Amino acid sequence: MTADLTALTSWHAPAWRGLKAGVLGAAVVGFAAADTLVELGCEVLVVGERATEERTTLLDVIGARLALGDATAQRDALEAFAPDLLVVSPGYHPDVPALAWAAEAGVPVVGDVELAWRLRDKTGAPAEWITITGTNGKTTTTQLTTAMLLQDGRRARACGNIGSPVLDAIREPDGWDVLVVELSSYQLHWLDQTRAEQVSPVASVCLNIADDHLDWHGSAEAYRAAKGKVYERTRLACVYNVEDAVTEQLVRDADVVEGCRAVGFTRGVPRVSEVGIVEEVLVDRAFLEQRRTSALELTTVDALHEAGLSAPHVVADVLAASALARAVGVEPRAIRDALAAFRLDAHRIEPVGEVDGVRFVDDSKATNPHAAAASLAAFERVVWIAGGLTKGVDVEPLVAAVAGSGRLSGAVVIGRDPSAFEQALARHAPGVPVVVVPHGETGGVMPLAVEAARTLASDGDVVLLAPAAASMDQFTDYADRGARFAAAVRDAIAGAGGPPAP
């Protein structure tokens, strides 16, 4: 027996009770799915490669079964369980054995986002959803949008890929006015737009598109197609990046609800139905009746600078968030006040300290070439610390662009396999000094990198950690990489007899 998805479109649907539900993945999203399904009255089996001791205990406490093993063992466990429905955690590749078995057996597969959409009426009137994706800037834009909504008096919650599963958000007892849902390309991949019951946000945005996660999606075209799903069935406003033609095309290609508007954001002067900047003032020319002749002031570039939000790529995120907030009626004053109080998360173009006239900046979150390019463009002269897991993305265009910009004073290459960066720098920046850090032990990487960067930097330079690559070859995650960089900088400042870093 397989589940009839047309009968599973509400938290209160009787068909959930007694349903046999498999969950693929035993990490954060998998646990949220299992917890949700058990609460609905389903019989639940969770399969995965590994699970923490805490989650293993909690799954037992809530009454879900757990089967751990390799990919083949996971498939075998699901086949023996014979679920009516399979919920897949975002990172699972479509060709893993468990999913191949589900396809052969005719078992419906849903992602956590689709499941949450179907169950969003648990606490009464469902919250509106604002959906956000893009190669870079998703989390910052999600946080900014949420802050604007809260400042306007809405009960708003950031969730999804930002770290808090949307399945947890829709089950919170008091409910929400708006959920601001960050979506990864993996989560978007698992949205099946052929189904009648699918996510229909009030407003949506794809911030930008650059090659990323090609090892998972298989091609740039497949990655872009996944990102484009964010616009499907949007009801009021599809927000796109005027400076990224791909995002505008994704809007053109989307099947939206009749009456939905395309709204652009730009760091230049906005046209009608856009938000942008006029004479150092951020303005809205989209969400006012007199938009052909007038604009509403949102904030100023000077105010963004005071809040630490003036890097060009961060300004773009501010504009996108402002457009999303205005789409649901947030007042300009609330946007201005929210931005004045907002602070970026750690490891996002974060100043760390200064030694001998050289500033050190941590942008460990720049985990792909597109993000690194935006970070590098924020400074005049840079010693660049780069390298790590490239995830199948070609770094040569980035290196060529950086070399051609004249910004590069030197480069320090980290990573277990530094060859891609090392070879690209040799080809495109032969006159720029380059130091390759031996990969060795994790604890020694950043002290060596910071020491090397200091030897290459001159007074007025910025040493910028913007790796353009993932971190897991040498570090736990990007936060671990950034924290180790900051610690190494603090040690360098102390060794130079300077004041403690903030």
Disulfide bonds with the S-S distance in Angstrom:
none
